[in-house]
Amino acid sequence: MTLAADTLERLRGVSTATVTMQLLKRGLRACFIVGARPLNPAACRFAAEAYTLRFIPMREDLSRPEVLGDPEYPPRKAIEDIPPGQALVIDARGHAGAGVVGDILSARLHERGAAAVVSDGPVRDGAEVAKLALPVFCAGSAAPASLNVHFGADLQTAIACGGVAVFPGDLLVGDGDGVVVIPRALADEVAADGAEQERLEGFLKQRVEAGHPTIGTYPPNEDTLAAYEAWKAEQK
């Protein structure tokens, strides 16, 4: 499904709180990735399509260190194959015992133009990864390599990340609160309605700061909505 030309740009200006409300209005509640926090809150806002990587539990005959040199091993293949502008979303099974990427792989993703890394597990070299301009959302830091607990199973398949179903091509929005997943089929309308919600809520915040009570303002009653429409006309 092709996205509208301005969808990603609109989503970059919409908060995750707004996106979750837009999804709630459409009946979607399980959309916020639990446990994925920004390593660098100063460089965490993004909107991008999902490129997925799935880990399964480690099995000793498969998880041997030499597999890391195999260009077809999914966790290594992902680093070189992810299209620029997409976000690497990792199903790390919520396991806190090993990092799924480190500073070198994160630097390569940044150099290749990846939009973000999102995982429900930790990363290695967290202090160094946090210095990058690449938005990285994860469950903190852990020194052991992924092979200690994971085997990289496959790429570009449906995964679970932080309790959310993520399909390749879904849209992700990240900010200081975390990451929200938008089903691709809903992305255009969520982007458009979310931008309008942001505009309305900016007006409502101004009203509250000017002394208006929250009752009748947030959520807005008919009088407040009429004032909003008049304000929009003035802005034009």
C-alpha positions as a Markdown table, in Angstrom:
| # | Residue | x | y | z |
|---|---|---|---|---|
| 1 | Met | 0.0 | 0.0 | 0.0 |
| 2 | Thr | 1.4 | 3.4 | -1.1 |
| 3 | Leu | 1.4 | 6.1 | 1.5 |
| 4 | Ala | 0.3 | 9.7 | 0.8 |
| 5 | Ala | 3.3 | 11.9 | 0.0 |
| 6 | Asp | 3.1 | 13.9 | 3.2 |
| 7 | Thr | 2.2 | 11.1 | 5.7 |
| 8 | Leu | 5.7 | 10.6 | 7.1 |
| 9 | Glu | 6.4 | 14.3 | 7.3 |
| 10 | Arg | 3.1 | 14.8 | 9.2 |
| 11 | Leu | 3.8 | 12.0 | 11.6 |
| 12 | Arg | 7.2 | 13.5 | 12.4 |
| 13 | Gly | 5.3 | 16.4 | 13.9 |
| 14 | Val | 2.8 | 14.4 | 15.8 |
| 15 | Ser | 3.5 | 13.1 | 19.4 |
| 16 | Thr | 3.1 | 9.5 | 20.4 |
| 17 | Ala | 0.4 | 10.6 | 22.8 |
| 18 | Thr | -1.6 | 12.0 | 20.0 |
| 19 | Val | -1.0 | 8.9 | 17.9 |
| 20 | Thr | -2.2 | 6.6 | 20.7 |
| 21 | Met | -5.4 | 8.7 | 21.0 |
| 22 | Gln | -6.0 | 8.5 | 17.2 |
| 23 | Leu | -5.6 | 4.7 | 17.3 |
| 24 | Leu | -7.8 | 4.4 | 20.4 |
| 25 | Lys | -10.6 | 6.3 | 18.4 |
| 26 | Arg | -10.2 | 3.5 | 15.8 |
| 27 | Gly | -10.4 | 0.7 | 18.4 |
| 28 | Leu | -6.7 | -0.1 | 18.6 |
| 29 | Arg | -5.3 | -0.2 | 22.2 |
| 30 | Ala | -2.2 | -2.5 | 21.9 |
| 31 | Cys | 0.0 | -0.1 | 19.9 |
| 32 | Phe | 2.6 | 1.3 | 22.4 |
| 33 | Ile | 5.8 | -0.7 | 22.6 |
| 34 | Val | 6.4 | -1.5 | 26.3 |
| 35 | Gly | 10.0 | -1.4 | 27.6 |
| 36 | Ala | 11.5 | 0.5 | 24.7 |
| 37 | Arg | 12.9 | 3.8 | 26.1 |
| 38 | Pro | 15.1 | 6.3 | 24.2 |
| 39 | Leu | 18.8 | 6.0 | 25.0 |
| 40 | Asn | 19.3 | 9.7 | 24.0 |
| 41 | Pro | 16.1 | 11.7 | 24.6 |
| 42 | Ala | 17.7 | 14.7 | 22.7 |
| 43 | Ala | 17.8 | 12.6 | 19.5 |
| 44 | Cys | 14.8 | 10.4 | 19.6 |
| 45 | Arg | 12.0 | 11.8 | 17.4 |
| 46 | Phe | 11.3 | 9.8 | 14.2 |
| 47 | Ala | 8.7 | 8.4 | 12.0 |
| 48 | Ala | 9.5 | 5.5 | 9.6 |
| 49 | Glu | 8.4 | 2.2 | 8.1 |
| 50 | Ala | 9.3 | -0.9 | 10.0 |
| 51 | Tyr | 12.0 | -3.4 | 9.0 |
| 52 | Thr | 11.7 | -6.4 | 11.3 |
| 53 | Leu | 14.1 | -8.8 | 12.8 |
| 54 | Arg | 13.1 | -11.8 | 15.0 |
| 55 | Phe | 15.1 | -13.6 | 17.6 |
| 56 | Ile | 14.2 | -17.0 | 19.1 |
| 57 | Pro | 15.7 | -18.7 | 22.2 |
| 58 | Met | 19.4 | -19.6 | 21.8 |
| 59 | Arg | 20.2 | -23.3 | 21.0 |
| 60 | Glu | 23.8 | -24.3 | 21.5 |
| 61 | Asp | 24.2 | -26.0 | 18.2 |
| 62 | Leu | 23.1 | -22.9 | 16.3 |
| 63 | Ser | 24.4 | -20.0 | 18.4 |
| 64 | Arg | 28.1 | -20.4 | 17.7 |
| 65 | Pro | 30.3 | -17.2 | 17.5 |
| 66 | Glu | 31.3 | -18.0 | 13.9 |
| 67 | Val | 27.8 | -17.4 | 12.7 |
| 68 | Leu | 28.4 | -13.7 | 13.2 |
| 69 | Gly | 30.6 | -13.9 | 10.1 |
| 70 | Asp | 27.8 | -15.3 | 7.9 |
| 71 | Pro | 26.5 | -12.5 | 5.7 |
| 72 | Glu | 23.1 | -14.4 | 5.6 |
| 73 | Tyr | 22.7 | -14.6 | 9.4 |
| 74 | Pro | 19.6 | -12.4 | 9.8 |
| 75 | Pro | 21.0 | -10.0 | 12.5 |
| 76 | Arg | 24.0 | -9.3 | 10.4 |
| 77 | Lys | 22.1 | -9.2 | 7.1 |
| 78 | Ala | 19.7 | -6.7 | 8.5 |
| 79 | Ile | 22.5 | -4.2 | 9.1 |
| 80 | Glu | 23.5 | -4.2 | 5.4 |
| 81 | Asp | 20.0 | -4.7 | 3.8 |
| 82 | Ile | 17.7 | -2.3 | 5.7 |
| 83 | Pro | 16.6 | 0.4 | 3.3 |
| 84 | Pro | 17.6 | 4.0 | 4.2 |
| 85 | Gly | 14.9 | 5.7 | 6.0 |
| 86 | Gln | 13.4 | 2.6 | 7.6 |
| 87 | Ala | 13.5 | 1.6 | 11.3 |
| 88 | Leu | 15.0 | -1.7 | 12.5 |
| 89 | Val | 12.4 | -3.2 | 14.9 |
| 90 | Ile | 13.7 | -6.1 | 16.9 |
| 91 | Asp | 11.8 | -8.9 | 18.6 |
| 92 | Ala | 14.2 | -9.6 | 21.5 |
| 93 | Arg | 11.6 | -11.6 | 23.4 |
| 94 | Gly | 11.7 | -8.9 | 26.1 |
| 95 | His | 14.9 | -10.7 | 27.4 |
| 96 | Ala | 17.1 | -8.4 | 29.5 |
| 97 | Gly | 20.2 | -10.7 | 29.5 |
| 98 | Ala | 22.0 | -9.7 | 26.2 |
| 99 | Gly | 22.4 | -6.7 | 23.9 |
| 100 | Val | 20.9 | -7.0 | 20.4 |
| 101 | Val | 23.2 | -4.4 | 18.8 |
| 102 | Gly | 26.3 | -2.5 | 19.9 |
| 103 | Asp | 28.1 | 0.7 | 19.1 |
| 104 | Ile | 29.7 | -0.6 | 15.9 |
| 105 | Leu | 26.5 | -2.0 | 14.4 |
| 106 | Ser | 24.6 | 1.1 | 15.4 |
| 107 | Ala | 27.2 | 3.3 | 13.8 |
| 108 | Arg | 26.9 | 1.3 | 10.6 |
| 109 | Leu | 23.1 | 1.6 | 10.7 |
| 110 | His | 23.4 | 5.4 | 11.2 |
| 111 | Glu | 25.9 | 5.6 | 8.3 |
| 112 | Arg | 23.6 | 3.7 | 6.0 |
| 113 | Gly | 20.7 | 6.0 | 6.8 |
| 114 | Ala | 18.5 | 3.9 | 9.1 |
| 115 | Ala | 15.8 | 6.0 | 10.8 |
| 116 | Ala | 15.9 | 4.3 | 14.2 |
| 117 | Val | 16.5 | 1.1 | 16.1 |
| 118 | Val | 13.6 | -0.2 | 18.3 |
| 119 | Ser | 14.0 | -3.3 | 20.5 |
| 120 | Asp | 12.2 | -4.7 | 23.6 |
| 121 | Gly | 15.6 | -5.9 | 24.8 |
| 122 | Pro | 18.8 | -4.0 | 25.7 |
| 123 | Val | 21.8 | -2.9 | 23.6 |
| 124 | Arg | 25.5 | -3.4 | 24.3 |
| 125 | Asp | 27.8 | -0.4 | 24.7 |
| 126 | Gly | 24.8 | 1.7 | 25.7 |
| 127 | Ala | 26.8 | 4.8 | 26.6 |
| 128 | Glu | 28.5 | 4.9 | 23.2 |
| 129 | Val | 25.3 | 4.1 | 21.3 |
| 130 | Ala | 23.6 | 7.0 | 23.2 |
| 131 | Lys | 26.2 | 9.4 | 21.6 |
| 132 | Leu | 24.9 | 8.7 | 18.1 |
| 133 | Ala | 22.3 | 10.9 | 16.4 |
| 134 | Leu | 20.5 | 7.7 | 15.5 |
| 135 | Pro | 17.3 | 7.3 | 17.6 |
| 136 | Val | 17.6 | 4.1 | 19.6 |
| 137 | Phe | 14.8 | 2.8 | 21.8 |
| 138 | Cys | 15.5 | -0.2 | 24.0 |
| 139 | Ala | 15.4 | -1.7 | 27.5 |
| 140 | Gly | 18.6 | -0.3 | 28.7 |
| 141 | Ser | 22.1 | -1.8 | 28.4 |
| 142 | Ala | 23.6 | -5.3 | 28.8 |
| 143 | Ala | 27.1 | -6.4 | 28.2 |
| 144 | Pro | 26.6 | -10.0 | 26.9 |
| 145 | Ala | 26.3 | -10.5 | 23.2 |
| 146 | Ser | 23.0 | -11.6 | 21.7 |
| 147 | Leu | 24.3 | -15.2 | 21.1 |
| 148 | Asn | 24.3 | -15.7 | 24.8 |
| 149 | Val | 20.5 | -16.0 | 24.8 |
| 150 | His | 19.2 | -15.4 | 21.2 |
| 151 | Phe | 19.4 | -16.9 | 17.8 |
| 152 | Gly | 18.5 | -14.6 | 14.9 |
| 153 | Ala | 15.7 | -16.4 | 13.1 |
| 154 | Asp | 14.4 | -14.3 | 10.3 |
| 155 | Leu | 13.9 | -10.9 | 8.7 |
| 156 | Gln | 10.8 | -9.0 | 7.4 |
| 157 | Thr | 8.2 | -11.2 | 9.0 |
| 158 | Ala | 5.5 | -10.4 | 11.6 |
| 159 | Ile | 7.1 | -10.0 | 15.1 |
| 160 | Ala | 6.1 | -9.1 | 18.6 |
| 161 | Cys | 8.0 | -6.2 | 20.1 |
| 162 | Gly | 7.1 | -5.0 | 23.6 |
| 163 | Gly | 3.7 | -6.6 | 23.5 |
| 164 | Val | 2.8 | -5.1 | 20.1 |
| 165 | Ala | 2.3 | -6.9 | 16.8 |
| 166 | Val | 4.6 | -5.3 | 14.1 |
| 167 | Phe | 4.4 | -6.2 | 10.4 |
| 168 | Pro | 7.0 | -5.1 | 7.8 |
| 169 | Gly | 5.9 | -1.8 | 6.4 |
| 170 | Asp | 3.9 | -0.7 | 9.5 |
| 171 | Leu | 4.6 | 2.9 | 10.5 |
| 172 | Leu | 6.4 | 3.7 | 13.7 |
| 173 | Val | 6.5 | 7.1 | 15.5 |
| 174 | Gly | 9.0 | 7.7 | 18.3 |
| 175 | Asp | 9.5 | 10.5 | 20.8 |
| 176 | Gly | 10.5 | 11.0 | 24.4 |
| 177 | Asp | 7.6 | 8.9 | 25.6 |
| 178 | Gly | 8.5 | 5.8 | 23.5 |
| 179 | Val | 7.4 | 4.2 | 20.3 |
| 180 | Val | 3.9 | 3.7 | 18.8 |
| 181 | Val | 3.0 | 1.3 | 15.9 |
| 182 | Ile | 0.5 | 2.4 | 13.3 |
| 183 | Pro | -1.0 | -0.3 | 11.0 |
| 184 | Arg | 0.0 | 0.8 | 7.5 |
| 185 | Ala | -3.6 | 0.8 | 6.2 |
| 186 | Leu | -4.4 | 3.5 | 8.8 |
| 187 | Ala | -1.2 | 5.6 | 8.5 |
| 188 | Asp | -2.6 | 8.3 | 6.1 |
| 189 | Glu | -5.7 | 9.0 | 8.1 |
| 190 | Val | -3.9 | 8.9 | 11.5 |
| 191 | Ala | -1.3 | 11.3 | 10.2 |
| 192 | Ala | -3.9 | 13.8 | 8.9 |
| 193 | Asp | -6.2 | 13.6 | 11.9 |
| 194 | Gly | -3.2 | 13.6 | 14.3 |
| 195 | Ala | -1.9 | 16.8 | 12.8 |
| 196 | Glu | -5.3 | 18.4 | 13.3 |
| 197 | Gln | -5.4 | 17.1 | 16.9 |
| 198 | Glu | -2.0 | 18.7 | 17.6 |
| 199 | Arg | -3.3 | 22.0 | 16.2 |
| 200 | Leu | -6.4 | 21.9 | 18.3 |
| 201 | Glu | -4.6 | 20.9 | 21.5 |
| 202 | Gly | -2.1 | 23.7 | 21.0 |
| 203 | Phe | -5.1 | 26.1 | 20.9 |
| 204 | Leu | -6.6 | 24.5 | 24.0 |
| 205 | Lys | -3.3 | 24.8 | 25.9 |
| 206 | Gln | -3.2 | 28.5 | 25.1 |
| 207 | Arg | -6.8 | 28.8 | 26.5 |
| 208 | Val | -5.9 | 27.0 | 29.7 |
| 209 | Glu | -2.7 | 29.2 | 30.1 |
| 210 | Ala | -4.9 | 32.2 | 29.6 |
| 211 | Gly | -7.1 | 31.2 | 32.6 |
| 212 | His | -9.9 | 29.2 | 31.0 |
| 213 | Pro | -11.0 | 26.2 | 33.2 |
| 214 | Thr | -10.4 | 22.7 | 31.8 |
| 215 | Ile | -14.2 | 21.9 | 32.0 |
| 216 | Gly | -15.5 | 22.9 | 28.6 |
| 217 | Thr | -12.0 | 23.4 | 27.3 |
| 218 | Tyr | -10.5 | 20.0 | 27.4 |
| 219 | Pro | -12.3 | 18.3 | 25.9 |
| 220 | Pro | -13.8 | 21.3 | 24.1 |
| 221 | Asn | -17.5 | 22.1 | 24.2 |
| 222 | Glu | -19.3 | 23.8 | 21.4 |
| 223 | Asp | -18.3 | 27.3 | 22.4 |
| 224 | Thr | -14.6 | 26.3 | 22.6 |
| 225 | Leu | -14.8 | 24.6 | 19.2 |
| 226 | Ala | -16.4 | 27.8 | 17.7 |
| 227 | Ala | -13.5 | 29.8 | 19.2 |
| 228 | Tyr | -11.1 | 27.4 | 17.7 |
| 229 | Glu | -12.6 | 27.7 | 14.2 |
| 230 | Ala | -12.4 | 31.5 | 14.5 |
| 231 | Trp | -8.8 | 31.3 | 15.6 |
| 232 | Lys | -8.0 | 29.0 | 12.6 |
| 233 | Ala | -9.6 | 31.6 | 10.3 |
| 234 | Glu | -7.4 | 34.3 | 11.8 |
| 235 | Gln | -4.3 | 32.2 | 11.3 |
| 236 | Lys | -5.0 | 31.9 | 7.6 |
